[in-house]
């Protein structure tokens, strides 16, 4: 118990200090809406192509399907880190951008293994915005051509606090329910700087601060010991946000010559999400598949952009294969290592200039056991997103994820007649 308490203290300090956060830009498609949406974190799931709705594990904390918590029989702490490398190309040029940050922290309590009762609390990044790009400026002023650049950048996203529990309601059937509290900040900055120092530099900041509540239910059904069928539903969430609009104008010496700011209150919504999945265990091999659907048709957030943008339905389909490691006395370390593969495609929730934006990816991961109840997961995902048609961007990306999970027995199972 002392080990887990020490880890919890360290995680709290990391979250407060943001000591693992750095950003130089990521996907420029995160300009739209709430950015990149995620329901679950952890390198083990990413190694299987982000497949998780129908997967059970004795050590993973699955935030996408609360019913899976019943299969963890120790109190566990899970935390991770994620790094993204993007190569962004237009029809005429290309550039590279990267970013990385702490990838969630969760604690799961196995309360009663006899009834499969578990509780969970944690934080994870449910959306991420991290973009940066520059456009040239050129205009005529008093017969002289003036040039410069306008830089666009955005950071932030939503963080979701999850808290709930799960139990077995009958043989082979498990249910889970979780409350969700969404909060976070999204900032967009536009900076126009001219080469002629007689002109001032203009900075426009848009900053939104969010909060709102939602619910997530989960279901797992095991008609046989090899087959697992899972489902999860996340309700639509109403988000309130306070918007700061600030305009600054500075001269060539960096001195402010004009500034103004306004505050306003708004509401928007996160869409409902339906996830379905299944897995089949054959010997050491687990084969799994997911389907996920989101409806952004009623979302109106961040649509005032100098592009033709339309929010639409989003979907994701993925498959994963895991060669699970063998546990027990006398087993070599090589046989205890798990190996994961996966692939998937996403139809993202926006059309830009009439083009559907899709993502295709493949993944590889390792599960490395340490000690009796500790596990380190690592995964690499590579893929492509977008298109260069209609003056848009194509992105190639690599995502590296690392997760660590440690566990201890805190609760002794109840005695029953």
ZIPE-V995085 format. One record per residue. N is the residue number from 1. RES is the residue in one letter. SS is DSSP state (2 for helix, 1 for strand, 0 for the rest). PHI is phi in whole degrees, 0 to 359 (none if undefined). PSI is psi as a letter, one per 40 degrees, with the letter a starting at -180 (999 if undefined). Layout:
n: <N:N>
res: <RES:RES>
ss: <SS:SS>
phi: <PHI:PHI>
psi: <PSI:PSI>
This chain:
n: <1:2:3:4:5:6:7:8:9:10:11:12:13:14:15:16:17:18:19:20:21:22:23:24:25:26:27:28:29:30:31:32:33:34:35:36:37:38:39:40:41:42:43:44:45:46:47:48:49:50:51:52:53:54:55:56:57:58:59:60:61:62:63:64:65:66:67:68:69:70:71:72:73:74:75:76:77:78:79:80:81:82:83:84:85:86:87:88:89:90:91:92:93:94:95:96:97:98:99:100:101:102:103:104:105:106:107:108:109:110:111:112:113:114:115:116:117:118:119:120:121:122:123:124:125:126:127:128:129:130:131:132:133:134:135:136:137:138:139:140:141:142:143:144:145:146:147:148:149:150:151:152:153:154:155:156:157:158:159:160:161:162:163:164:165:166:167:168:169:170:171:172:173:174:175:176:177:178:179:180:181:182:183:184:185:186:187:188:189:190:191:192:193:194:195:196:197:198:199:200:201:202:203:204:205:206:207:208:209:210:211:212:213:214:215:216:217:218:219:220:221:222:223:224:225:226:227:228:229:230:231:232:233:234:235:236:237:238:239:240:241:242:243:244:245:246:247:248:249:250:251:252:253:254:255:256:257:258:259:260:261:262:263:264:265:266:267:268:269:270:271:272:273:274:275:276:277:278:279:280:281:282:283:284:285:286:287:288:289:290:291:292:293:294:295:296:297:298:299:300:301:302:303:304:305:306:307:308:309:310:311:312:313:314:315:316:317:318:319:320:321:322:323:324:325:326:327:328:329:330:331:332:333:334:335:336:337:338:339:340:341:342:343:344:345:346:347:348:349:350:351:352:353:354:355:356:357:358:359:360:361:362:363:364:365:366:367:368:369:370:371:372:373:374:375:376:377:378:379:380:381:382:383:384:385:386:387:388:389:390:391:392:393:394:395:396:397:398:399:400:401:402:403:404:405:406:407:408:409:410:411:412:413:414:415:416:417>
res: <X:X:X:X:X:X:X:X:X:X:X:X:X:X:X:X:X:X:X:X:X:X:X:X:X:X:X:X:X:X:X:X:X:X:X:X:X:X:X:X:X:X:X:X:X:X:X:X:X:X:X:X:X:X:X:X:X:X:X:X:X:X:X:X:X:X:X:X:X:X:X:X:X:X:X:X:X:X:X:X:X:X:X:X:X:X:X:X:X:X:X:X:X:X:X:X:X:X:X:X:X:X:X:X:X:X:X:X:X:X:X:X:X:X:X:X:X:X:X:X:X:X:X:X:X:X:X:X:X:X:X:X:X:X:X:X:X:X:X:X:X:X:X:X:X:X:X:X:X:X:X:X:X:X:X:X:X:X:X:X:X:X:X:X:X:X:X:X:X:X:X:X:X:X:X:X:X:X:X:X:X:X:X:X:X:X:X:X:X:X:X:X:X:X:X:X:X:X:X:X:X:X:X:X:X:X:X:X:X:X:X:X:X:X:X:X:X:X:X:X:X:X:X:X:X:X:X:X:X:X:X:X:X:X:X:X:X:X:X:X:X:X:X:X:X:X:X:X:X:X:X:X:X:X:X:X:X:X:X:X:X:X:X:X:X:X:X:X:X:X:X:X:X:X:X:X:X:X:X:X:X:X:X:X:X:X:X:X:X:X:X:X:X:X:X:X:X:X:X:X:X:X:X:X:X:X:X:X:X:X:X:X:X:X:X:X:X:X:X:X:X:X:X:X:X:X:X:X:X:X:X:X:X:X:X:X:X:X:X:X:X:X:X:X:X:X:X:X:X:X:X:X:X:X:X:X:X:X:X:X:X:X:X:X:X:X:X:X:X:X:X:X:X:X:X:X:X:X:X:X:X:X:X:X:X:X:X:X:X:X:X:X:X:X:X:X:X:X:X:X:X:X:X:X:X:X:X:X:X:X:X:X:X:X:X:X:X>
ss: <0:2:2:2:2:2:2:2:2:2:2:2:2:2:2:2:2:0:0:0:0:1:1:0:0:0:0:2:2:2:2:0:0:0:0:1:1:0:0:0:0:0:2:2:2:2:2:0:0:0:0:0:0:0:0:0:0:0:0:0:0:0:0:0:0:2:2:2:2:2:2:0:0:0:1:1:1:1:1:1:1:1:1:1:1:1:1:1:1:0:0:0:0:1:1:1:1:1:1:1:1:1:1:1:1:1:1:1:1:1:1:1:0:0:0:0:1:1:1:1:1:1:1:1:1:0:1:1:1:1:1:1:1:1:1:1:1:1:1:1:1:0:0:1:1:1:1:1:1:1:1:1:1:1:1:1:1:1:1:1:1:1:1:1:1:1:1:1:1:1:0:0:1:1:1:1:1:1:1:1:1:1:1:1:1:1:1:1:1:1:1:1:1:1:0:0:0:0:0:0:1:1:1:1:1:1:1:1:1:1:1:1:1:1:1:1:1:1:1:1:1:0:0:0:0:0:1:1:1:1:1:1:1:1:0:0:1:1:1:1:1:1:1:1:1:1:1:1:1:1:0:0:0:0:0:1:1:1:1:1:1:1:1:1:1:1:1:1:1:1:0:0:1:1:1:1:1:1:1:1:1:1:0:0:1:1:1:1:1:1:1:1:1:1:1:0:0:0:0:0:0:0:0:0:0:0:0:0:1:1:1:0:1:1:1:1:1:1:1:1:1:1:1:0:0:0:0:0:0:0:0:0:2:2:2:2:0:1:1:1:1:1:1:1:1:1:1:1:1:1:1:1:0:0:1:1:1:1:1:1:1:1:1:1:1:1:1:1:1:1:0:0:0:1:1:1:1:1:1:1:1:1:1:1:1:1:0:0:2:2:2:0:0:1:1:1:1:1:1:1:1:1:1:1:1:1:1:1:0:0:0:0:0:0:0:0:0>
phi: <none:296:298:295:297:296:293:299:298:296:296:299:295:295:294:292:274:53:293:256:254:212:206:235:111:223:284:288:285:286:302:264:59:267:84:275:267:222:251:222:234:128:294:297:289:294:296:259:75:58:255:206:293:248:252:249:205:281:223:271:258:260:279:278:228:299:296:291:298:294:270:267:251:228:285:228:245:230:211:206:218:226:238:238:239:238:249:250:231:252:287:234:206:210:208:240:218:211:199:201:194:301:247:89:211:227:230:244:250:276:273:215:289:295:262:57:266:223:232:215:214:179:230:208:284:269:209:220:238:200:226:198:206:228:235:285:243:207:206:259:230:53:80:244:280:251:239:176:220:243:255:245:212:210:218:108:143:258:246:245:269:243:208:178:207:213:200:266:263:196:304:85:238:233:229:216:221:224:271:235:239:263:208:150:227:233:237:236:234:242:238:253:233:258:291:281:289:285:264:278:268:250:234:242:247:240:230:243:243:250:198:178:239:206:228:223:246:222:218:227:231:241:292:223:289:265:255:231:241:231:210:213:226:250:289:296:239:276:250:262:212:257:254:255:249:229:238:235:230:234:274:295:267:81:272:289:249:201:206:204:208:221:240:209:249:216:225:211:219:268:282:288:226:246:235:230:202:208:218:224:257:233:65:272:257:250:246:221:213:229:221:221:223:226:246:261:299:261:283:232:274:56:256:274:246:283:217:277:235:223:277:214:285:245:213:217:229:212:226:213:229:232:266:282:290:263:254:122:291:81:274:294:297:300:285:277:282:265:233:239:225:195:204:193:218:235:259:286:271:218:253:236:51:82:258:289:256:242:227:231:207:225:215:216:209:232:245:245:282:225:69:280:223:251:218:247:247:222:213:231:239:232:188:229:216:84:207:268:294:52:62:260:241:251:237:251:223:229:240:248:236:226:224:229:229:232:217:214:273:258:241:276:303:293:278:227:283>
psi: <d:d:d:d:d:d:d:d:d:d:d:d:d:d:d:d:e:f:e:e:h:i:h:e:i:b:h:e:e:e:d:i:b:e:a:h:h:i:d:i:i:h:d:d:d:d:d:f:f:f:h:e:d:f:h:i:i:e:e:i:h:h:e:d:g:d:d:e:d:e:e:h:e:i:h:i:h:h:i:i:i:h:h:h:h:h:h:h:h:a:e:e:i:i:i:i:i:i:i:i:i:h:f:i:h:i:h:h:h:h:d:h:d:d:e:f:h:i:i:i:i:a:i:i:h:e:i:h:h:g:i:h:i:i:i:i:h:h:i:h:h:f:e:h:h:h:i:a:i:h:h:h:i:i:i:a:a:i:h:h:h:h:h:a:i:i:i:h:d:i:h:e:h:i:i:i:h:h:i:h:h:h:i:a:i:h:h:h:h:h:h:h:h:i:d:h:e:e:i:i:h:h:h:h:h:h:h:h:h:i:i:i:i:i:i:h:i:i:h:h:h:g:d:i:e:d:h:h:h:i:i:i:h:h:i:i:h:h:h:i:i:h:h:h:h:h:h:i:h:i:a:e:e:e:h:h:e:i:i:i:i:i:i:i:h:i:i:a:i:i:i:i:h:h:h:i:i:i:i:h:h:h:b:e:h:h:h:i:i:i:h:i:h:i:h:e:d:e:h:e:h:f:e:g:i:f:i:h:h:h:i:a:i:i:i:h:h:i:i:i:h:h:h:h:i:h:i:i:i:e:h:i:d:d:e:e:h:i:h:i:i:i:i:i:i:h:h:i:f:i:h:h:f:e:h:h:h:i:h:h:i:i:i:i:i:i:h:h:i:h:a:d:e:i:h:h:i:i:i:h:h:i:a:i:i:a:i:e:i:f:f:a:i:h:h:h:i:h:h:h:i:h:i:h:h:i:i:i:h:d:h:h:i:i:h:i:999>
